[in-house]
Structures are given as structure tokens and as C-alpha cells.
Amino acid sequence: MTLFLLAVVFRVFTIQYSEGDKYRKLSTELTIKHDTIYANKGNVYAADGNLLATSMSKFTIRMDVVAVDGNVFEKNIAALSVELSKMLGRTSGYYQSKLRKAKKRRNRYLLIARNIGYTDYLKMKQFPIFKKGVYRGGFIAEHKTVRSHPIGKIAERTIGYDDFRGGAGIEGAFADYMQGKNGLRRKQKIAKNQWKPINDVNEKEPIDGHDIITTIDVNIQDITHHALLSKLEYFEADHGCAVVMETATGEIKAISNLGRTSKGTYYEKRNYAVWESHEPGSTFKLASLMVALDDKVIDTSTVIDTEKGRIYIHNRKVEDSHRGGYGKISAARVFEVSSNVGIVKIIKKHYDNNPQKYYDKMVEYGFTKPIGFQIQGEGKPYVPSPKDKSWNKISLEWMSWGYGVSVTPMQILMFYNAVANNGVMVKPMFIKELRRQDKTEKVFETEIVNQKIASEETLKKLRKVMENVVIKGTAKNIYSSNFSMAGKTGTAKKYIPRTKDKNGEWQGGYYSSKHYVASFAGFFPADKPKYSCIVVIHDPKKEKGYYGATVAAPIFKEIAQKIYTTTPVNNQSVDDEVKFASIEKQFDKYNNQLNKEYQKIPNVYGMSGMDALSLLENIGLKVKLTGMGKVKSQSLKKGEVLVKGSTIILKLS
């Protein structure tokens, strides 16, 4: 017995003194934990403060039917079904049947609803049966945080994401800034699965992520999106993009990228403006004309013989779209009517013996390397160099009219914008600031790529001929006496790559006469440019039209006209009563609605999503949008009493 007591005493001594630290640590690990306090991810805002992307709580609601007492179940099932019907839309009979079947099958994980918001989650917690909690009411709520775009899917590809798909757009580029840093708090176990904080303060406070202030203007974005969408739908095109850039700063005010689905609808499929490098066609002629004018080998008055609109260079045909050609015309007129023969003859005559000189200018104009955006996925340009092994006898001539080269719409826009900006080439930018808790921590300044791409004399001549393209050239169909525009049309045949079919036979390797890229790039107002814009449409239905003047230029005009209307530029008035009567009527109707005093919920059916959003927020409602386009339904019905702070859900199509 004595030996046993001695052994116990020895063991107690050993545990307390020799191994005490070990067991104290083990005890602490079992009763103390470090709980992660997750930082809030930053938001993405438009330049005017509108919220473009934010994190929202979503809940999946399930029910453990077995946990509910039989009497409680029978007494309350009807009332619960009625509440579920009111919130989720199906009949109360449907929910009664569903719950009874689950009770019979002893289902402990019955799905009730997915992706409901926080407000609905709080309401559902108070439903009959559910309000008894997890153990007696069987109420199971699974929480997740998702990114939400309050204005819908407009500019979705540019806003981007950072999730299981990887990183894209603004959110992907600035993920490290937006994530923030998680905090820590020590908690002590007080009962089974119950923990309480040890201290009144956190061991490590979470630091919320940076908010991103973009350059996007929601009004201009909405204008651009709907102008592009309507023409894509009409021409049944495969995809297209439209971008509006502020001339002096390079700030992107709007960017829309829409691709066609198998059902014929359109969505933000890829960031075509940044990613898609392709042969630009005639919009590239501006670069060729700039080279020749700046080197003083021609003047705008120089006469060029376009002959009968067709020439052959090393057995390859160059042909004008105008049958029979234009004969002898000035270099300015070559550009205005977009004569392929004329521009090729200019470049061949003056640069055939020194193509490197022409190529060096393309380097200066920013066409030979990517712009270098912070967002990922920028397309790689291709401009052949005389030093390349692939250079051949027609490389220079084909390059002069936009073939044999490959550039992105953003590169073309940056170049055109430099002409509008007195020769100063600025880098397109999407981000203005990084903020944390309303404090600006980083400001992104305008970046100058090239201080002067051409002489003032050359730039003045170019702006004039670009204005004449709209007044009396290939884009005269969009001319307006009420506001000025300048630009250039582009129509390019698409190259069908050479590939093997399923039988091993070679196919392709030619320029298609069925597939085209229609484009228009320019700026407005013509005399004092405020904005530059590019529109590119791929594969419009040929039967409906495929020329840049027919397909892309009207989109440019609609964007310019609506920007003039909603945000007047340089006090130029707009009253295109014939061509834009419907637009003016819609705008007046919207203005009248906006200025009314509302006591009841207005009817916004048929309005564009952004107009409805602005109207409803101005009268004190919180607005949630689903889809894109025009309003097809509203959750709060017309005529209901207006309660400020209420949430209205708009479904768009």
C-alpha cells in the first residue's frame, strides 16, 4: 500500500512539475481557440459613386423535419406553408404536401430555398415552427458570401471577378488590395460547442479591403450598352464591343462587350475590346495617312489616281467597294471615301523602298506591343516588320489598308484619341482611386504614352478629313447639323484559317466574302473633342448589312447623341427631331417622371433598367436588378403606398 501511495505521489509530482507545461498547453488547446474574424472585401464603385460590385450574404434554407415534435408539426404546418407561399411563390398546398412527404420519409435535410437574402432570412427565422430554432424547429440556415452587381450584368467582364474561376477584370487585377486582412479573437470553451470571447477586444483587428473607384460613368455605360445591344440584335451579329473614353484623361467612361448565345440572346461573354486582336481594315488607314502627311511626302491636296477602282500588286488584287473606282481624287478624298486603291498607291510609292520607315511609325503609334493594362487577358498585337522572315512583297501594301496586321479595339481607340487630344497619346485607364474607409490611399494619374505622335499641322489636317468622313464621306448617313462628329468607317473581310476537317482534308486559308468585321472609330465634338469612341461588330448577318457605315457608325451616333442629350458637351444643342424623335420622347417622359412627387409606387414597366433604377432610388426605394435590358416586372405593384426604404426587385429582359 505504501509503495502504491509513493507511486501516485511520484506520478502527480511528475505531471505537475516535469510535464506540467505539456499538459497545461494541451488543456489550453482543448479549451481555447483563435477564431478568425473575416475582413470585408472591398466594393467596386463607378466614378459617380454608384455601386458596381459588392459582397452580399446569401442563405440556403433546409429543414430537419425529424427534429420537430409531431403535435407542433400538425398544429403549425398550414401556417408555415402559407408564409412560405407568400415569400417563395408556390402555392401553400405545394408546401404542405412537400413537408408531409418529408416527415413521412424522416428527411433531416429538406431543401426549402436557395440564395435568399439576409432580410428574407431574418423573416423566415420567425415563421411558424422555424422560430423554435435548430433543435425544436428544424431550421437549418447555410450562409455564404457572394459578389453582387447592383446594376445588373452591364460591364460585367470589365468589373470582373476573383473566385474559383480565377481572376478577371478589375476584381482579378486588384484582388490583393480588395481582400483585406483577417483578424483574430481568442475564445474559451464554456460548454459543448459553445464559446465566448476571453477579452473585450480582438487580439488582431480585421482590416477591410480597399474599395475600387473606377472611371465608369453609369449613365454613359447604360447608353453604350443599350445602343450596342439593339444593333447586335437587329443584325444578328456574333459579338461586338463599344468603348467610350474621355479624350484628355484616357478615362474609360463606358465599355460594353456582348457575345451571342445559341438562343440568340447577348451577354458579357468576353472582354473583346481588350482581348480580341484582329485585322482592323479601313480604320487603320488613319495611321497610313498620318505617316505620309507627317513625312511630307504628300499633302491632303495631292492627286491620287485610283484608276477604275482595281489594281494588282504582285498578282494580288486591291479593289475599292465603289464599282468603277473614283478616278483621280485628292489624298483627303481617298480617306473620306475609303479608297483601298488610293491608300495602297500612296504607301507603295513613298515607302516601298524603305518599309522600315513606315514600320517605325507603327511602333511610335503604339501598335506593335500590348498597351499594358492592369487587368489580365490583353490581346497581343501583330505588325510585321521588314526584318521578319515572314515579310514578303505585299506586306507593306496590305498593312496600309488594315490587312496582315492584328490589333485590339483598345489600341485603335488609343490612337484615334491621340489625334483628338492634339497628338498627346494617353493610356486608357479603368481605375481612379483606391480607398479604405472613405480615405483615399492611392490615386491613379493619367499616363502619357507619347507626348506628340505627329506635328500640329498634320493633326489639324487629319481632324478635318475625319470630320468630312461624316459630312460627305462613307459615314455621311450619320451626319447631323446639330452636333459634330469625326471618325472613320472600317469594313474588313474575316480570314478563315487553314485547318483540316474531320476527313483530314484541308480547308480555309482565305478571306471570306460571307464573314465581315464592321467598325467605326472617332470622337466628338469634332472641333473640341470631349470623348473618343470605338464600335466593332463581328459577323453581322450579311443580308441585313455588313459595312462599317451601316452597322457600326449608327451605334456611334446614338451614343454621341444621347451623351449630348443627358450630359451636354460644350453647349452644343441637340434636336434631331426626325431621326431621334423617339429618343427625345422617351427622354422627356423620363425627365417628367423623375421630377414628380410620388406618394405611390410608380409603374416602371418597359423602362430601361438604369432609368428605372435612377427614378426609384430618387424617390427613396432600395432597388435590386436581375437580368439586363428593360423592366419586364416589378415586385412592388403600381399604386401601392410608397414606403421609403422599402426594397423593390426589378426583373429585366
C-alpha positions in Angstrom: 0.0 0.0 0.0 2.9 2.3 0.9 4.5 1.6 -2.4 1.3 2.4 -4.3 0.9 5.7 -2.5 4.5 6.6 -3.3 3.9 5.7 -6.9 0.9 8.0 -7.0 2.7 10.9 -5.4 5.6 10.4 -7.8 3.3 10.5 -10.8 1.5 13.6 -9.5 4.9 15.3 -9.0 6.0 14.3 -12.5 2.8 15.6 -14.1 2.8 18.9 -12.2 6.4 19.8 -12.4 8.2 17.7 -15.1 5.4 17.5 -17.6 3.3 20.4 -16.4 3.9 22.7 -19.3 3.0 19.9 -21.8 -0.4 19.2 -20.1 -1.2 22.8 -19.5 -0.6 23.5 -23.2 -2.8 20.6 -24.1 -5.6 21.8 -21.8 -5.4 25.3 -23.3 -5.6 23.9 -26.9 -8.8 22.0 -25.9 -10.5 24.9 -24.2 -9.0 28.0 -26.0 -9.3 28.7 -29.8 -8.3 31.5 -32.1 -11.4 32.5 -34.1 -10.9 34.1 -37.5 -12.7 37.4 -38.0 -13.0 37.7 -41.7 -12.3 41.1 -43.3 -14.9 42.6 -45.6 -13.9 42.5 -49.2 -13.8 45.9 -50.9 -16.6 47.3 -53.1 -16.3 48.5 -56.7 -17.8 51.9 -57.5 -18.5 53.9 -60.6 -16.9 57.4 -60.8 -20.1 59.0 -59.7 -20.4 56.8 -56.6 -22.8 54.2 -57.9 -22.1 50.7 -56.6 -20.9 48.3 -59.3 -19.9 45.3 -57.2 -20.3 44.3 -53.5 -20.4 41.3 -51.2 -23.8 40.1 -50.1 -24.9 37.4 -47.7 -26.9 34.6 -49.3 -28.6 31.7 -47.4 -29.7 28.2 -48.3 -32.5 27.2 -46.0 -33.1 23.5 -45.1 -35.3 21.7 -42.6 -34.7 18.8 -40.3 -38.3 17.6 -40.2 -37.5 14.8 -37.7 -36.5 17.4 -35.1 -40.0 18.8 -35.0 -42.4 17.4 -32.5 -45.4 15.7 -34.2 -48.0 17.8 -32.4 -46.2 21.1 -33.2 -45.8 20.0 -36.8 -49.5 19.2 -37.2 -50.6 22.4 -35.4 -48.4 24.7 -37.5 -47.8 23.2 -40.9 -50.7 25.1 -42.5 -49.4 28.4 -41.2 -45.8 27.7 -42.2 -46.9 26.7 -45.7 -48.9 30.0 -46.1 -45.8 32.0 -45.1 -43.5 30.0 -47.5 -46.0 30.5 -50.3 -46.0 34.3 -49.7 -42.2 34.5 -49.8 -41.3 31.9 -52.4 -44.2 32.0 -54.8 -45.6 28.4 -55.0 -49.0 27.6 -53.5 -49.4 26.7 -49.8 -50.8 23.4 -50.9 -47.5 22.6 -52.6 -45.5 23.3 -49.4 -47.9 21.3 -47.2 -47.5 18.3 -49.5 -43.7 18.7 -49.6 -43.4 18.9 -45.8 -45.7 16.0 -45.1 -43.8 13.7 -47.5 -40.5 14.8 -45.9 -42.0 14.0 -42.4 -43.1 10.6 -43.6 -39.7 9.8 -45.1 -37.9 11.2 -42.0 -35.9 13.7 -44.1 -33.4 15.6 -42.0 -32.1 17.8 -44.7 -35.1 19.0 -46.8 -34.3 21.9 -49.2 -36.6 24.8 -48.7 -34.9 27.7 -50.6 -31.6 28.7 -52.1 -29.8 32.0 -52.3 -32.2 34.1 -50.3 -31.1 37.5 -49.0 -30.4 38.5 -45.4 -33.7 40.3 -45.0 -35.7 37.2 -46.1 -33.5 35.0 -43.9 -34.5 37.1 -40.9 -38.2 36.9 -41.8 -38.0 33.2 -42.4 -36.5 32.6 -39.0 -39.7 33.9 -37.5 -42.0 31.6 -39.5 -44.2 29.1 -37.6 -42.1 26.1 -36.5 -38.9 27.7 -37.8 -38.9 30.2 -34.9 -38.4 27.4 -32.5 -34.8 27.1 -33.8 -32.5 24.4 -34.9 -33.3 21.7 -32.4 -37.0 22.0 -32.0 -38.0 23.8 -35.2 -35.5 22.0 -37.6 -34.4 25.3 -39.1 -31.1 25.0 -40.8 -29.5 28.0 -42.5 -26.3 27.7 -44.5 -24.6 31.0 -45.1 -22.3 32.1 -48.0 -21.0 35.4 -49.2 -21.4 36.1 -52.9 -20.4 39.0 -55.2 -23.4 41.0 -56.4 -23.6 43.6 -59.2 -26.4 46.0 -58.2 -26.8 47.5 -61.7 -27.0 44.0 -63.3 -24.6 42.5 -65.8 -23.7 45.7 -67.5 -19.8 45.9 -67.9 -19.6 42.6 -66.1 -16.5 41.4 -67.9 -14.6 44.6 -67.1 -15.7 44.7 -63.4 -14.6 41.0 -63.4 -14.3 38.5 -60.6 -11.8 36.8 -58.3 -13.2 33.3 -57.3 -13.0 29.6 -58.3 -12.9 30.7 -61.9 -9.6 32.6 -61.4 -9.1 36.3 -61.7 -10.5 38.6 -64.4 -11.2 42.2 -64.9 -10.8 44.9 -62.2 -11.6 42.5 -59.3 -9.0 40.0 -60.6 -6.3 42.6 -61.1 -6.8 44.2 -57.7 -7.6 41.1 -55.7 -4.8 41.6 -53.2 -6.0 45.1 -52.4 -9.6 44.2 -52.1 -9.4 41.1 -49.9 -8.2 42.9 -46.8 -6.6 41.1 -43.8 -8.4 38.8 -41.5 -8.4 39.4 -37.7 -8.2 37.1 -34.7 -10.1 36.8 -31.4 -9.4 34.3 -28.6 -12.4 32.4 -27.3 -12.8 30.0 -24.4 -15.0 26.9 -24.4 -17.8 27.2 -21.8 -19.9 24.2 -22.9 -20.3 21.7 -25.7 -19.9 23.7 -28.9 -20.3 27.0 -27.1 -17.5 29.5 -26.9 -17.2 33.0 -25.5 -14.6 35.8 -26.1 -11.9 35.9 -23.5 -11.3 39.7 -23.9 -13.3 42.7 -24.7 -11.1 43.5 -27.6 -9.8 41.4 -30.5 -6.2 40.1 -30.5 -5.9 41.2 -34.1 -8.4 43.6 -35.7 -9.5 42.8 -39.2 -8.6 45.3 -41.9 -11.2 45.7 -44.6 -10.2 45.5 -48.2 -9.8 48.6 -50.4 -12.7 50.0 -52.3 -12.0 50.5 -56.0 -13.2 53.7 -57.6 -13.5 53.1 -61.4 -13.7 55.6 -64.2 -17.0 54.2 -65.4 -19.9 56.7 -65.7 -23.1 54.7 -65.1 -25.2 56.9 -67.4 -22.8 56.7 -70.3 -22.3 52.9 -69.6 -26.1 52.4 -69.9 -26.3 54.4 -73.1 -23.4 52.5 -74.7 -24.7 49.1 -73.6 -28.2 49.5 -75.0 -27.0 51.2 -78.2 -24.7 48.2 -78.9 -27.2 45.6 -77.8 -30.0 46.9 -80.0 -27.9 46.8 -83.2 -26.4 43.4 -82.4 -29.9 42.0 -82.1 -31.0 43.6 -85.3 -28.0 42.5 -87.3 -27.9 39.1 -85.6 -24.1 39.6 -85.2 -21.9 37.1 -83.4 -20.4 39.6 -81.0 -19.3 43.2 -80.6 -17.9 45.9 -78.4 -18.2 49.6 -77.8 -15.9 51.8 -75.7 -16.2 55.5 -74.7 -13.0 57.2 -73.5 -12.6 60.7 -72.1 -10.2 62.4 -74.5 -8.0 64.4 -72.2 -7.6 61.9 -69.4 -7.9 58.5 -71.0 -10.6 57.5 -68.5 -12.8 54.8 -69.8 -16.4 56.0 -69.3 -18.1 53.1 -70.8 -17.2 49.6 -72.1 -19.6 47.0 -73.4 -18.7 43.6 -74.6 -21.6 41.4 -75.8 -21.5 37.9 -77.3 -24.3 35.9 -78.8 -25.7 32.7 -77.2 -27.1 29.7 -79.0 -30.6 31.1 -78.3 -29.8 34.5 -79.9 -29.5 36.5 -76.7 -26.5 38.5 -75.7 -24.4 38.7 -72.6 -20.9 39.9 -71.4 -19.1 36.9 -72.8 -15.5 38.1 -73.1 -13.8 41.5 -72.9 -13.5 41.8 -76.6 -12.3 45.4 -76.5 -9.2 44.4 -74.5 -8.7 40.8 -75.6 -9.6 40.4 -79.3 -6.7 41.2 -81.6 -7.9 41.2 -85.2 -7.4 42.7 -88.6 -8.9 46.2 -88.4 -9.5 47.0 -92.0 -10.0 50.6 -93.0 -9.8 52.2 -89.6 -6.1 51.5 -89.9 -5.9 53.9 -92.9 -5.7 56.8 -90.5 -2.2 55.6 -89.4 -1.1 55.3 -93.1 -2.3 58.8 -93.9 -0.7 60.2 -90.8 2.7 58.7 -91.8 2.6 60.2 -95.3 1.4 63.6 -94.2 3.9 63.9 -91.3 6.8 62.8 -93.5 5.5 65.5 -96.0 5.6 63.0 -98.9 2.0 64.1 -99.7 -0.5 66.8 -98.8 -4.2 66.4 -98.5 -4.5 68.1 -101.9 -2.1 65.6 -103.6 -3.9 64.0 -106.5 -4.1 60.2 -106.5 -5.2 58.2 -109.5 -7.5 55.4 -108.1 -8.0 54.3 -111.8 -11.1 52.2 -112.1 -11.0 51.0 -108.5 -8.9 47.9 -109.0 -5.2 47.3 -109.2 -2.9 44.3 -108.9 0.2 44.1 -106.8 2.3 41.0 -107.4 -0.8 39.3 -108.8 -2.8 40.2 -105.7 -6.0 42.3 -106.2 -6.7 45.5 -104.4 -10.2 46.7 -105.0 -12.5 49.5 -103.9 -16.0 48.9 -102.7 -17.3 51.5 -105.2 -17.6 49.8 -108.6 -15.7 51.6 -111.3 -13.4 53.5 -108.8 -13.2 57.2 -108.2 -10.6 58.2 -110.9 -8.3 61.0 -109.9 -9.1 62.4 -106.5 -7.2 64.2 -103.7 -5.5 62.3 -100.8 -8.1 63.8 -98.5 -10.9 62.4 -100.6 -9.1 59.0 -100.7 -9.5 58.9 -96.9 -13.1 60.3 -97.0 -14.4 57.7 -99.4 -12.1 55.0 -98.0 -10.4 54.1 -101.3 -8.3 51.0 -100.8 -6.6 51.6 -104.1 -5.7 55.2 -103.2 -4.1 54.5 -99.8 -2.2 51.5 -101.2 -0.8 53.6 -104.0 0.3 56.3 -101.6 2.2 54.0 -99.3 3.7 51.9 -102.1 5.0 54.9 -103.9 6.7 56.5 -100.9 7.7 53.6 -98.7 8.2 50.5 -100.9 12.0 51.2 -101.0 12.2 51.9 -97.2 9.4 50.0 -95.4 11.3 50.2 -92.2 10.5 53.9 -92.0 6.7 53.1 -92.2 7.1 50.3 -89.6 9.0 52.6 -87.2 6.0 54.9 -87.2 3.7 52.0 -86.3 6.0 51.5 -83.2 5.5 55.1 -82.3 1.7 54.8 -82.7 1.6 52.0 -80.1 0.6 49.2 -82.5 3.5 46.8 -82.0 3.1 45.9 -78.3 0.3 45.5 -75.8 -0.9 48.6 -74.1 -0.1 47.1 -70.7 -3.4 47.1 -68.7 -3.5 46.1 -65.1 -6.4 43.8 -65.9 -5.5 40.4 -67.4 -6.2 39.0 -70.8 -5.0 41.7 -73.1 -4.6 40.5 -76.7 -1.3 40.5 -78.4 -0.9 42.8 -81.5 0.9 41.7 -84.6 2.5 44.2 -87.0 5.0 42.6 -89.4 8.5 44.1 -89.5 10.7 44.2 -92.6 13.2 42.3 -90.5 10.9 39.4 -90.1 11.3 36.2 -92.1 7.6 36.3 -92.9 7.9 39.7 -94.6 7.0 39.5 -98.3 6.5 41.6 -101.4 3.0 42.7 -100.4 3.3 43.0 -96.6 3.7 46.8 -96.7 0.8 47.4 -99.1 -1.6 45.1 -97.3 -0.7 46.7 -93.9 -1.5 50.2 -95.3 -5.2 49.3 -95.6 -5.5 47.3 -92.4 -4.8 43.7 -93.5 -1.9 41.5 -92.5 -1.9 43.3 -89.1 -3.7 42.4 -85.9 -4.5 44.9 -83.2 -7.1 45.3 -80.4 -10.0 47.8 -80.4 -8.4 49.5 -77.4 -5.2 50.1 -79.5 -7.2 51.7 -82.3 -9.1 53.8 -79.8 -5.9 54.9 -78.1 -4.5 56.0 -81.4 -7.7 57.8 -82.6 -7.9 59.5 -79.2 -4.4 60.9 -79.6 -5.5 62.6 -82.8 -8.4 64.1 -80.9 -6.1 65.1 -78.0 -3.8 67.3 -80.0 -1.3 64.5 -80.5 -0.9 63.5 -76.9 -1.3 59.7 -76.6 -2.7 58.8 -73.2 -3.1 55.3 -71.9 -6.7 54.1 -71.4 -7.4 53.8 -67.7 -10.1 52.0 -65.7 -9.2 52.9 -62.1 -9.3 56.4 -60.5 -8.6 55.6 -56.8 -8.1 53.0 -54.1 -10.0 53.9 -50.9 -10.3 52.4 -47.5 -13.0 53.6 -45.1 -13.6 56.6 -47.3 -10.0 57.7 -47.2 -8.1 57.8 -50.5 -4.9 55.8 -50.3 -3.9 55.8 -53.9 -4.7 57.9 -56.9 -4.1 56.8 -60.5 -3.0 59.6 -62.7 -3.3 59.9 -66.4 -0.3 58.2 -68.1 1.2 59.7 -71.2 2.4 57.1 -73.7 3.6 59.5 -76.4 3.9 63.3 -75.9 3.3 64.1 -79.6 2.5 61.5 -82.2 2.5 64.0 -85.1 3.0 67.6 -86.0 0.2 70.1 -85.2 -0.1 70.7 -89.0 -0.7 67.0 -89.6 -3.1 66.6 -86.8 -5.2 69.6 -87.9 -5.5 68.1 -91.4 -6.4 64.7 -90.1 -9.1 66.0 -87.8 -10.6 67.9 -90.8 -10.7 64.9 -93.1 -12.2 62.8 -90.3 -14.9 65.3 -89.9 -15.5 65.2 -93.6 -15.9 61.4 -93.5 -19.1 62.2 -91.5 -20.1 65.2 -93.5 -19.6 63.9 -97.1 -17.7 60.6 -96.9 -18.5 56.9 -96.1 -20.3 57.9 -92.8 -22.5 60.7 -94.2 -25.5 58.6 -93.2 -24.9 59.6 -89.6 -24.3 63.3 -90.2 -26.2 65.8 -88.1 -26.3 69.6 -88.4 -27.0 69.8 -84.7 -23.9 68.2 -83.3 -20.5 67.4 -84.8 -18.7 64.1 -85.0 -15.5 62.9 -86.7 -14.2 59.4 -87.4 -13.6 56.6 -89.9 -15.5 53.6 -91.0 -14.0 50.2 -91.3 -15.1 47.1 -93.1 -12.8 44.0 -93.1 -13.3 40.6 -94.6 -12.5 37.9 -92.0 -9.7 35.5 -92.6 -10.7 31.8 -92.4 -7.6 30.0 -91.0 -6.4 26.9 -92.9 -7.3 23.7 -90.9 -8.1 20.1 -91.5 -11.7 18.9 -91.4 -12.8 15.6 -89.8 -11.8 13.7 -93.0 -8.3 15.1 -93.0 -8.9 17.4 -95.9 -7.5 21.0 -95.8 -10.0 23.8 -95.8 -9.9 27.6 -95.2 -6.8 29.7 -95.8 -8.7 32.6 -97.5 -10.6 35.8 -96.8 -14.3 35.1 -96.7 -16.9 37.1 -98.6 -19.5 36.0 -96.1 -17.9 37.0 -92.8 -17.1 40.6 -92.0 -15.9 42.9 -89.2 -17.7 46.3 -89.2 -16.3 49.2 -87.2 -16.3 52.9 -86.6 -13.8 54.9 -84.6 -13.9 58.6 -83.9 -14.5 61.4 -81.5 -17.0 64.2 -80.6 -17.4 67.2 -80.7 -15.3 67.4 -83.9 -13.8 70.9 -83.0 -13.2 70.4 -79.3 -13.2 66.6 -78.6 -14.5 65.6 -75.2 -14.9 61.8 -75.9 -13.4 59.3 -78.2 -15.4 56.1 -79.1 -14.9 52.9 -81.0 -17.6 50.3 -82.1 -16.6 46.9 -83.5 -19.2 44.3 -84.7 -18.2 40.8 -85.8 -20.1 38.7 -88.2 -23.3 40.8 -88.8 -25.8 38.9 -90.9 -24.7 39.9 -94.4 -28.3 40.1 -95.8 -29.0 42.9 -93.3 -25.8 44.8 -93.8 -22.1 44.5 -93.1 -20.4 47.8 -93.9 -19.0 49.9 -91.1 -21.2 52.8 -92.2 -24.3 50.7 -92.0 -23.6 48.6 -88.9 -21.2 50.3 -86.5 -21.5 54.1 -87.3 -25.2 54.4 -86.3 -24.2 53.0 -82.9 -21.5 55.6 -82.6 -24.1 58.3 -83.4 -26.6 57.0 -80.9 -24.0 57.0 -78.2 -22.8 60.5 -79.1 -26.4 61.9 -79.4 -27.5 60.5 -76.0 -24.4 61.7 -74.3 -25.0 65.2 -75.7 -28.6 65.0 -74.5 -28.0 63.8 -71.0 -24.6 65.5 -70.3 -24.3 68.5 -72.7 -20.9 68.9 -74.2 -19.6 72.4 -75.0 -23.1 73.7 -75.0 -23.9 72.2 -78.4 -27.7 71.7 -78.8 -29.3 68.5 -80.0 -32.7 68.4 -81.6 -32.6 65.7 -84.2 -36.4 65.7 -84.5 -36.6 63.3 -87.4 -34.1 60.6 -86.7 -34.2 60.8 -82.9 -37.8 61.8 -82.3 -38.4 58.5 -80.4 -35.3 59.0 -78.2 -36.3 62.6 -77.4 -39.8 61.5 -76.5 -38.5 58.8 -74.2 -36.1 61.2 -72.5 -38.8 63.8 -71.9 -41.1 61.2 -70.5 -38.3 60.0 -68.1 -37.5 63.6 -67.1 -41.1 64.3 -66.3 -41.3 61.1 -64.2 -38.1 62.0 -62.3 -39.4 65.4 -61.3 -42.8 64.2 -60.0 -43.6 64.0 -56.3 -44.6 60.4 -55.5 -46.9 59.1 -52.8 -47.4 55.7 -54.5 -45.2 53.2 -56.3 -44.8 54.3 -60.0 -45.1 51.9 -63.0 -41.6 51.4 -64.5 -42.6 48.6 -66.8 -40.8 49.0 -70.2 -38.3 51.5 -68.9 -34.6 50.8 -69.3 -33.0 49.3 -66.2 -30.8 52.3 -65.5 -33.7 54.8 -65.9 -35.9 52.8 -63.6 -33.0 52.5 -61.1 -32.4 56.2 -61.0 -36.1 57.1 -60.7 -36.8 54.6 -57.9 -33.7 55.5 -55.9 -34.6 59.2 -56.1 -38.0 58.6 -54.5 -36.4 56.7 -51.6 -36.6 53.0 -52.6 -33.9 50.4 -52.5 -33.6 48.7 -55.9 -32.4 45.2 -56.8 -32.0 44.3 -60.5 -31.9 40.9 -62.1 -31.0 40.5 -65.8 -30.4 43.3 -68.2 -32.3 45.4 -70.6 -35.8 46.8 -70.0 -38.1 46.2 -67.0 -40.5 43.3 -67.5 -41.8 43.1 -63.9 -41.6 44.8 -60.6 -42.1 43.3 -57.1 -43.9 46.3 -55.7 -47.0 46.9 -57.8 -48.1 50.2 -59.3 -50.3 52.2 -57.0 -49.1 50.6 -53.7 -48.4 53.1 -51.0 -44.8 54.3 -51.1 -42.8 53.4 -48.0 -39.3 54.9 -48.2 -36.6 52.5 -47.6 -38.5 49.5 -49.0 -36.8 47.2 -51.5 -38.2 46.7 -55.0 -37.0 44.0 -57.2 -36.9 44.6 -61.0 -36.6 41.8 -63.5 -35.1 43.0 -66.8 -35.0 41.4 -70.2 
